[in-house]
Amino acid sequence: MKTTHILISLCLLAPLAADEGNPKIDFEKFARLTSEVGGERGKRRVGEDEFLRLAKEEGTVILDTRSKAKFDKLHVKGAVHLNFSDFTEETLAEVIPDKTTRVLIYCNNNFEGAGEAMLLKCAPLALNIPTFLNLWGYGYRNVYELKPYLDVEKTKIPFEGSDVLKKEAE
């Protein structure tokens, strides 16, 4: 509840400190949020086995924020989709109604050998980073991120999607 009040206060006060000429953009608050989140993110990066263990626990949401086309090709089994560019308070609440829900995230840069389904991003721009930051900024505090770089053919993490079906048909 306290987090929600702080978030609402920040949003209401944003026009007072926002970028000159646009009250809906605030780089200074973004930079402060990034600094705040950095330490928390480091504590919440998990290995393959921990990711699998947490994913099995009831109430956990595995969130994939890549494009719908890439998600449909290949995603972690059981993941739900919300394109990163569609993040708002409302759209996140549709997918993760309770901000205390455990959320597991992963991105293209966690997997090698996935082809077009998971194209690598420039390391400092890997999708895990802004996804974690945005979830935190919207008040989700129970977020965990897959840490390692895994081969899709060797990982214990199961996948589903059209690429898996295509491979099974071969």
C-alpha positions as CSV (number, residue, x, y, z in Angstrom):
1,M,0.0,0.0,0.0
2,K,2.8,2.4,0.9
3,T,4.5,1.7,-2.4
4,T,1.3,2.5,-4.3
5,H,1.0,5.8,-2.5
6,I,4.6,6.7,-3.3
7,L,4.1,5.7,-6.9
8,I,0.9,7.8,-7.2
9,S,2.7,10.7,-5.5
10,L,5.6,10.5,-7.9
11,C,3.2,10.5,-10.9
12,L,1.2,13.4,-9.6
13,L,4.4,15.4,-8.8
14,A,6.1,14.4,-12.1
15,P,4.9,17.5,-14.0
16,L,6.8,19.7,-11.5
17,A,10.1,18.0,-12.1
18,A,9.7,16.6,-15.6
19,D,11.7,17.3,-18.7
20,E,11.3,20.9,-19.8
21,G,8.6,21.1,-22.5
22,N,7.0,17.7,-21.7
23,P,5.5,16.9,-18.3
24,K,5.1,13.2,-19.3
25,I,8.8,12.5,-19.6
26,D,11.2,12.7,-16.6
27,F,14.7,11.5,-17.2
28,E,16.0,12.6,-13.7
29,K,13.4,10.3,-12.0
30,F,14.3,7.6,-14.5
31,A,17.9,7.9,-13.5
32,R,17.1,7.8,-9.8
33,L,14.8,4.8,-10.3
34,T,17.6,3.0,-12.2
35,S,20.1,3.7,-9.4
36,E,17.6,2.4,-6.8
37,V,16.7,-0.7,-8.7
38,G,20.3,-1.7,-9.5
39,G,21.1,-3.1,-6.1
40,E,17.8,-4.9,-5.9
41,R,18.1,-6.4,-9.3
42,G,21.5,-7.9,-8.4
43,K,20.0,-9.7,-5.5
44,R,17.2,-11.2,-7.6
45,R,19.1,-12.8,-10.4
46,V,18.7,-16.5,-10.3
47,G,20.3,-19.6,-11.9
48,E,18.6,-22.2,-14.0
49,D,17.7,-24.6,-11.1
50,E,16.3,-21.8,-8.9
51,F,14.3,-20.4,-11.9
52,L,12.8,-23.8,-12.4
53,R,12.1,-24.3,-8.7
54,L,10.4,-20.9,-8.4
55,A,8.4,-21.4,-11.6
56,K,6.8,-24.6,-10.2
57,E,5.5,-22.7,-7.1
58,E,1.8,-21.9,-7.2
59,G,1.0,-18.3,-8.0
60,T,4.3,-17.6,-9.8
61,V,4.0,-15.8,-13.2
62,I,6.6,-16.2,-15.9
63,L,6.5,-13.0,-17.9
64,D,7.8,-12.8,-21.5
65,T,7.9,-9.2,-22.8
66,R,9.2,-9.7,-26.3
67,S,7.1,-9.1,-29.3
68,K,4.0,-11.4,-29.8
69,A,5.5,-12.8,-33.0
70,K,8.7,-13.9,-31.2
71,F,6.7,-15.2,-28.2
72,D,4.6,-17.3,-30.5
73,K,7.7,-18.8,-32.1
74,L,9.4,-19.8,-28.9
75,H,8.9,-19.1,-25.2
76,V,9.4,-20.7,-21.8
77,K,6.6,-23.1,-21.2
78,G,3.8,-21.6,-19.2
79,A,5.0,-18.0,-19.8
80,V,2.4,-15.2,-20.2
81,H,2.9,-12.5,-22.8
82,L,2.8,-8.7,-22.4
83,N,4.9,-6.8,-24.9
84,F,7.2,-4.4,-23.2
85,S,6.1,-1.5,-25.2
86,D,2.5,-2.1,-23.9
87,F,3.4,-1.7,-20.2
88,T,1.1,0.5,-18.3
89,E,-0.4,0.3,-14.8
90,E,-3.6,-1.1,-16.4
91,T,-2.1,-3.7,-18.8
92,L,0.3,-5.0,-16.1
93,A,-2.7,-5.4,-13.7
94,E,-4.5,-7.5,-16.3
95,V,-1.6,-10.0,-16.5
96,I,-0.3,-9.6,-12.8
97,P,-3.3,-8.3,-10.7
98,D,-1.5,-8.6,-7.4
99,K,1.8,-6.7,-7.1
100,T,3.0,-9.2,-4.5
101,T,2.9,-12.0,-7.0
102,R,6.3,-13.6,-7.8
103,V,7.2,-12.7,-11.3
104,L,10.0,-14.5,-13.2
105,I,11.5,-12.8,-16.3
106,Y,13.9,-13.8,-19.0
107,C,14.9,-12.4,-22.4
108,N,16.6,-13.1,-25.7
109,N,20.0,-12.7,-24.1
110,N,19.4,-15.6,-21.8
111,F,19.4,-18.2,-24.6
112,E,21.7,-19.1,-27.4
113,G,20.7,-21.3,-30.4
114,A,17.1,-20.0,-30.6
115,G,17.6,-18.4,-34.0
116,E,15.1,-15.7,-35.0
117,A,12.9,-16.4,-32.1
118,M,15.4,-14.8,-29.7
119,L,17.7,-12.4,-31.4
120,L,20.5,-11.1,-29.2
121,K,20.4,-7.5,-28.1
122,C,23.3,-5.3,-27.3
123,A,24.3,-6.4,-23.8
124,P,23.5,-3.1,-22.0
125,L,20.2,-3.0,-23.7
126,A,19.1,-6.6,-23.0
127,L,15.3,-6.7,-22.4
128,N,15.7,-8.0,-18.8
129,I,17.1,-4.7,-17.7
130,P,14.2,-2.4,-18.7
131,T,11.6,-5.1,-17.9
132,F,12.9,-5.4,-14.3
133,L,13.2,-1.6,-14.0
134,N,9.7,-1.0,-15.3
135,L,8.1,-3.7,-13.1
136,W,9.8,-2.2,-10.1
137,G,8.7,1.3,-11.1
138,Y,5.1,0.1,-11.3
139,G,5.3,-1.3,-7.8
140,Y,6.1,-5.0,-8.4
141,R,8.7,-6.0,-5.8
142,N,8.7,-9.8,-6.1
143,V,10.6,-10.0,-9.4
144,Y,13.3,-12.5,-10.2
145,E,15.4,-12.5,-13.4
146,L,17.0,-15.5,-15.1
147,K,20.8,-14.9,-14.9
148,P,22.7,-17.3,-17.0
149,Y,23.2,-17.6,-20.8
150,L,21.9,-21.0,-21.7
151,D,21.9,-23.2,-24.8
152,V,18.2,-23.8,-25.8
153,E,19.2,-27.4,-26.7
154,K,20.9,-28.2,-23.4
155,T,18.9,-26.2,-20.8
156,K,16.5,-27.9,-18.4
157,I,14.0,-25.1,-19.0
158,P,11.2,-26.3,-21.2
159,F,10.0,-24.3,-24.2
160,E,6.8,-24.2,-26.3
161,G,5.7,-22.4,-29.4
162,S,5.6,-22.9,-33.2
163,D,9.4,-23.5,-33.4
164,V,9.1,-26.4,-30.9
165,L,6.1,-27.9,-32.9
166,K,8.1,-27.6,-36.1
167,K,11.1,-29.3,-34.6
168,E,8.9,-32.1,-33.2
169,A,7.4,-32.7,-36.6
170,E,10.8,-33.1,-38.3
